[in-house]
Amino acid sequence: MISIETNTANIAAELGSFDLWITCASFEDRWHNAIDANIEKLAANEIYIFYVEEYEHYSKDKREFIKSKVTTHEFLLSLRSPIVSANNIRYSLDQAVKNNKRNIAIDISTFTREALLILLKFITTYETNFDRIDFIYITAHVNEKLSEGVVDTRSIIGYSGDISISKPLHLIIMSGFEINRAKYIIENYEPDYISIGYGDKENSINEELRIKNEELSQNLKSSYPANQIFDFRFSLKNPSDTRHSIQEHLKYHEKLNANIVIAPLNNKISTIGAGMAAIDNENIQLCYSVPYKYNIEHYSTCHNTAYIIKYK
């Protein structure tokens, strides 16, 4: 799988021909950054906009503006009901196939990790209907405090895993900046073994953020007994490399003979990698923790660097 770094304004030129753009409206400005920079090319195609029910008012004006420029269809996502989200994601792909959308570009930047992983699962089911699938990720400088509290932790639809009550539990935290969120997941699952993963130096997007991520990850690691916890590194640029790192880490710890639960808490590229690893290995369960509150006012500052991941 190829990952191409480019400027946001060059995305349409890098993609070449495509006939459907899929994105998720958000309280983050970066959800429409690529649309704004490539509006003339997008105007000749169609846009599918997902929006999260609980935060839809933050993006309403921008969605209305885009609808005045491009043929647009909207689909609901719900933090309260992942089944609603899954049904609407499946319906959107049904519509894409019905309307012969063969080349699709998906801006993964502002989907929730849960919705993104459900989308990925359906993409693997529908991919024979598409000639080309590209993922786009817009980079940003994120705040150290992204969210506050956790309402619920649940397995993600399509990634329930093969869990045996007779086996120990190996919980893998792909950590970012939400250390309290990670601790909540650990306390909720009460694992026998914990792995803390973070971005490696060669395959991170921002060195300042990488250093901070490693510091926070090491602090998290120090909170638990040394004989219970392991660490590993993964790519934040290429989901195939992330998948490989997870697979190699699990292979090294096969002797644990444990149930495997992964909590992706880093960027959306590595989240795709976790999803790919779980699709390859149906024993893996992926989980999602629903935040009580996002730091909406100061969540992120959008950059003009983007990554195009050639999925198909």
Secondary structure, DSSP 4 states (H G I P E B T S, - for coil): -EEEEEEGGGHHHHH-S-SEEEEEE-SSGGGTHHHHHTHHHHTTSEEEEEEEGGGGGGTHHHHHHHHHHSEEEEEEE-SS-HHHHHHHHHHHHHHHHHTT--EEEEE-TTS-HHHHHHHHHHHHHHGGG-SEEEEEEEEEEE-S--EEEEEEEEEPTT------TTS-EEEEEE--S-HHHHHHHHHHH--SEEEEEEE-STT-S-HHHHHHHHHHHHHHHTTS-GGGEEEEEE-SS-HHHHHHHHHHHHHHTGGG--EEEEEE-S-HHHHHHHHHHHHH-TTEEEEEEEEEEE-GGGSEEEEEEEEEEE--
